[in-house]
Amino acid sequence: SRKMSFQQVEQQQDEEPWTTLAYHSVDSDEATSERQMLFASEGDQSVTFSLGQEEYLDLVCPSEQLSEDSTLAAHAAEGSSSGHVSLSQIKSMPFPHQVREHLIR
């Protein structure tokens, strides 16, 4: 079964699409251009973001959604000796929990 697991992992890796990476230093024209695309293009309008971390998380993942399965992330973290939740564990969580895990960790 160990050989089969290795073959399955190898097959999954072969099936995953690869994206070619072109590295550009942080001060390069390409990096600056990409960073500029992260900002709104609506003229000089700026948005004031005054929410704290917990308030933002509550808006993205409302507490009532999380309370339905509040112990899921804790049980997943307990399953590993380091207290970290693996990507496969996160993927098995309901979507609001996935978002919360990615934002917190």
FENWOWO-V80999 format. One record per backbone hydrogen bond with DSSP energy under -1.0 kcal/mol. CO is the residue of the C=O (numbers start at 1). NH is the residue of the N-H. Records with the same first field share a line. If there is no record, write none. Layout:
CO = NH ; NH
//
This chain:
1 = 5
2 = 6
3 = 7
4 = 8
5 = 9
6 = 10
7 = 11
8 = 12
9 = 13
10 = 14
11 = 15
12 = 16
25 = 28
28 = 32
29 = 33
30 = 34
31 = 35
32 = 36
33 = 37
35 = 38
36 = 39
41 = 43
42 = 45
52 = 56
53 = 57
54 = 58
55 = 59
56 = 60
57 = 61
62 = 66
63 = 67
66 = 69
69 = 72
71 = 75
72 = 76
73 = 77
74 = 78
75 = 79
77 = 80
86 = 90
87 = 91
90 = 93
94 = 98
95 = 99
96 = 100
97 = 101
98 = 102
99 = 103
100 = 104
101 = 105
//
